[in-house]
């Protein structure tokens, strides 16, 4: 096990004119990069600290005082690979600082496709016999905008990056040895593409499926106004007005500002200022065209039987290749595959929007499970039943 006292040299930089010089201490073809955020109450993702490290050295760039990190953007050019863990969490705050690395890798994606732990701590421990310093859960809750950084916070932040180059080297070797490098490349491209998409929509609010069309219209108008207010004032949407409160408002529309405020069971201070605007949105929702429910498909018992069969066969294939079933194929896309009424395994996988590596593994077994489940769920034809009786 790595010596607990073998700590890296850490440089804290809060002057933008010193960034380029500081990064010389971590000059190498592969560097670890991470972001500590302080944006839980804000709409926009914000980097409080950006860590860049190699074995034995780490630079901590102060996101509180350095608005734009041009020096880091230049540093992460085409001749250098930036290794991150769970990159989807760090792209937006890095972009906000003007950082767009030319070449990147993600140890979390690689680990998932190798059947390894995806948490950084367990992964480092298993592959490199390294234990990260400090209490991870405590540091995740810490105020990363507080200055000065405590010694423990600095050590924790450095530990998140200094081992990433060696970790990536080990993972990359295993990807090559197992023939899963292409799996990784396809999955990593999908992660990057999804991170660049705006996933926010009023249709993702939980429990709206049981609302009436007019109540759904209220959810839409209130959600859209809350979204606009949150963007304008940089407030986390659920801190301004939680989704649960929006559903409650739709079910029993308030008539006054105090009534609207009382719908929120959480912190009400941010809501008080914007409650009048949100109350107007309630009124607009009451007068808006109803939002019909999605009636494109009513799931039958046969559909559910097929879905269960597909999930079970997917689980068996995942066990054979040694990865998590949800990594191989999430359950939700299988509903889309059933709704498409596919003609073969390739069509089934296409309807589920599976990538090439997933389709290669799943097309045949899922189609076999699909046909068997469909046959068992449907009643026998009259001639078949008669034959069975005569036997």
HUMO-V155036 format. One record per residue. N is the residue number from 1. RES is the residue in three letters. PSI is psi in whole degrees, 0 to 359 (NA if undefined). OMEGA is omega in whole degrees, -180 to 180 (* if undefined). Layout:
N|RES|PSI|OMEGA  N|RES|PSI|OMEGA
This chain:
1|UNK|145|179  2|UNK|144|-180  3|UNK|126|-179  4|UNK|338|-178  5|UNK|357|179  6|UNK|71|-175  7|UNK|148|-180  8|UNK|158|172  9|UNK|129|-175  10|UNK|130|176  11|UNK|124|177  12|UNK|126|-175  13|UNK|118|178  14|UNK|11|179  15|UNK|117|-177  16|UNK|336|-179  17|UNK|348|-178  18|UNK|359|-174  19|UNK|311|-176  20|UNK|316|179  21|UNK|319|-178  22|UNK|324|-177  23|UNK|346|177  24|UNK|334|-179  25|UNK|345|179  26|UNK|26|-180  27|UNK|125|180  28|UNK|164|-179  29|UNK|337|179  30|UNK|128|180  31|UNK|151|174  32|UNK|143|-180  33|UNK|140|178  34|UNK|164|179  35|UNK|132|168  36|UNK|123|-174  37|UNK|157|175  38|UNK|68|-172  39|UNK|21|-175  40|UNK|333|180  41|UNK|9|-174  42|UNK|159|179  43|UNK|316|-175  44|UNK|139|178  45|UNK|134|-172  46|UNK|132|179  47|UNK|115|173  48|UNK|332|-178  49|UNK|138|174  50|UNK|124|-178  51|UNK|137|175  52|UNK|127|-174  53|UNK|158|169  54|UNK|176|-179  55|UNK|121|175  56|UNK|348|-177  57|UNK|143|178  58|UNK|139|174  59|UNK|128|177  60|UNK|114|-179  61|UNK|124|-174  62|UNK|107|179  63|UNK|347|179  64|UNK|320|-176  65|UNK|340|-178  66|UNK|105|-176  67|UNK|317|-178  68|UNK|128|-176  69|UNK|65|-180  70|UNK|323|-179  71|UNK|321|178  72|UNK|322|178  73|UNK|318|177  74|UNK|320|-178  75|UNK|321|-178  76|UNK|55|-179  77|UNK|190|-174  78|UNK|343|-179  79|UNK|4|-176  80|UNK|136|178  81|UNK|126|176  82|UNK|122|-180  83|UNK|126|178  84|UNK|166|176  85|UNK|118|-174  86|UNK|66|-172  87|UNK|333|-177  88|UNK|337|179  89|UNK|343|-171  90|UNK|344|-175  91|UNK|311|-177  92|UNK|312|179  93|UNK|329|176  94|UNK|316|178  95|UNK|323|179  96|UNK|336|177  97|UNK|7|179  98|UNK|22|-177  99|UNK|123|178  100|UNK|91|-176  101|UNK|141|-180  102|UNK|322|-177  103|UNK|128|-177  104|UNK|156|175  105|UNK|157|-177  106|UNK|113|-179  107|UNK|333|180  108|UNK|318|179  109|UNK|314|-180  110|UNK|315|-179  111|UNK|318|-179  112|UNK|321|-177  113|UNK|349|176  114|UNK|1|-179  115|UNK|25|-179  116|UNK|166|175  117|UNK|140|180  118|UNK|347|173  119|UNK|138|-174  120|UNK|316|-179  121|UNK|304|178  122|UNK|325|-179  123|UNK|315|178  124|UNK|321|-179  125|UNK|319|-177  126|UNK|319|-174  127|UNK|327|-175  128|UNK|359|-179  129|UNK|38|-179  130|UNK|136|173  131|UNK|127|-180  132|UNK|147|-179  133|UNK|152|170  134|UNK|176|-179  135|UNK|107|-175  136|UNK|313|-177  137|UNK|323|179  138|UNK|317|-179  139|UNK|331|176  140|UNK|332|179  141|UNK|355|-175  142|UNK|158|176  143|UNK|100|-176  144|UNK|358|173  145|UNK|351|180  146|UNK|138|178  147|UNK|141|3  148|UNK|157|174  149|UNK|139|175  150|UNK|161|179  151|UNK|322|180  152|UNK|321|179  153|UNK|320|179  154|UNK|319|180  155|UNK|320|178  156|UNK|315|-179  157|UNK|320|179  158|UNK|320|-179  159|UNK|336|180  160|UNK|344|-174  161|UNK|330|-171  162|UNK|337|-179  163|UNK|354|-174  164|UNK|321|177  165|UNK|314|179  166|UNK|322|179  167|UNK|316|180  168|UNK|320|179  169|UNK|318|180  170|UNK|317|-180  171|UNK|318|-180  172|UNK|321|177  173|UNK|317|180  174|UNK|325|176  175|UNK|319|179  176|UNK|316|-176  177|UNK|326|-177  178|UNK|358|-178  179|UNK|24|-177  180|UNK|14|180  181|UNK|319|179  182|UNK|323|175  183|UNK|312|-178  184|UNK|314|-176  185|UNK|319|179  186|UNK|316|-177  187|UNK|320|180  188|UNK|319|178  189|UNK|322|179  190|UNK|321|178  191|UNK|316|180  192|UNK|315|-179  193|UNK|318|180  194|UNK|324|-180  195|UNK|333|-179  196|UNK|353|-178  197|UNK|146|175  198|UNK|108|-176  199|UNK|356|-173  200|UNK|134|178  201|UNK|146|179  202|UNK|336|-179  203|UNK|351|179  204|UNK|359|177  205|UNK|130|-177  206|UNK|147|172  207|UNK|5|-179  208|UNK|347|179  209|UNK|336|-178  210|UNK|3|180  211|UNK|157|175  212|UNK|163|178  213|UNK|321|-180  214|UNK|322|177  215|UNK|324|176  216|UNK|325|177  217|UNK|322|177  218|UNK|316|177  219|UNK|315|-178  220|UNK|311|-176  221|UNK|318|180  222|UNK|318|180  223|UNK|316|-178  224|UNK|321|178  225|UNK|318|176  226|UNK|320|179  227|UNK|316|180  228|UNK|315|178  229|UNK|319|-179  230|UNK|317|178  231|UNK|314|-176  232|UNK|320|-175  233|UNK|6|179  234|UNK|54|178  235|UNK|136|175  236|UNK|128|-175  237|UNK|315|-179  238|UNK|343|174  239|UNK|325|177  240|UNK|307|178  241|UNK|113|-174  242|UNK|152|178  243|UNK|321|179  244|UNK|322|180  245|UNK|325|178  246|UNK|318|178  247|UNK|318|179  248|UNK|321|178  249|UNK|319|-180  250|UNK|324|-178  251|UNK|328|-180  252|UNK|81|-173  253|UNK|128|177  254|UNK|153|179  255|UNK|344|-179  256|UNK|163|178  257|UNK|313|179  258|UNK|322|178  259|UNK|319|179  260|UNK|316|-179  261|UNK|322|-178  262|UNK|342|177  263|UNK|335|-178  264|UNK|124|178  265|UNK|359|-177  266|UNK|197|-178  267|UNK|128|-174  268|UNK|353|-176  269|UNK|310|179  270|UNK|332|-176  271|UNK|326|-173  272|UNK|318|-177  273|UNK|325|-172  274|UNK|4|-178  275|UNK|319|179  276|UNK|319|179  277|UNK|321|179  278|UNK|327|177  279|UNK|322|176  280|UNK|323|179  281|UNK|325|177  282|UNK|315|179  283|UNK|320|178  284|UNK|323|179  285|UNK|325|179  286|UNK|331|-178  287|UNK|353|-176  288|UNK|163|174  289|UNK|136|179  290|UNK|147|178  291|UNK|105|-176  292|UNK|152|176  293|UNK|159|177  294|UNK|108|-179  295|UNK|24|-177  296|UNK|335|-179  297|UNK|129|171  298|UNK|119|-174  299|UNK|126|-179  300|UNK|171|175  301|UNK|325|178  302|UNK|317|178  303|UNK|316|-178  304|UNK|323|177  305|UNK|317|178  306|UNK|318|-180  307|UNK|316|178  308|UNK|320|-180  309|UNK|319|179  310|UNK|318|180  311|UNK|319|180  312|UNK|316|180  313|UNK|321|175  314|UNK|319|179  315|UNK|320|180  316|UNK|318|178  317|UNK|319|179  318|UNK|319|178  319|UNK|323|180  320|UNK|321|-178  321|UNK|354|174  322|UNK|35|175  323|UNK|166|180  324|UNK|140|-179  325|UNK|324|179  326|UNK|334|175  327|UNK|318|179  328|UNK|315|178  329|UNK|116|176  330|UNK|158|-177  331|UNK|323|-173  332|UNK|315|-179  333|UNK|339|180  334|UNK|333|175  335|UNK|320|178  336|UNK|323|179  337|UNK|319|180  338|UNK|317|-179  339|UNK|331|-179  340|UNK|348|-177  341|UNK|63|-173  342|UNK|158|-180  343|UNK|343|179  344|UNK|179|-176  345|UNK|324|179  346|UNK|317|179  347|UNK|323|178  348|UNK|312|-179  349|UNK|325|178  350|UNK|320|179  351|UNK|328|177  352|UNK|359|179  353|UNK|41|178  354|UNK|151|178  355|UNK|171|-173  356|UNK|316|-177  357|UNK|325|178  358|UNK|319|-180  359|UNK|320|179  360|UNK|322|-179  361|UNK|329|-167  362|UNK|340|-173  363|UNK|308|-177  364|UNK|309|-178  365|UNK|323|179  366|UNK|323|179  367|UNK|321|177  368|UNK|315|179  369|UNK|323|-180  370|UNK|311|-178  371|UNK|318|-180  372|UNK|315|-178  373|UNK|320|180  374|UNK|320|179  375|UNK|319|-178  376|UNK|334|-177  377|UNK|339|-178  378|UNK|143|179  379|UNK|150|-180  380|UNK|147|176  381|UNK|154|-177  382|UNK|318|-178  383|UNK|325|178  384|UNK|318|180  385|UNK|320|179  386|UNK|319|179  387|UNK|319|-179  388|UNK|324|-180  389|UNK|316|-179  390|UNK|328|177  391|UNK|NA|*
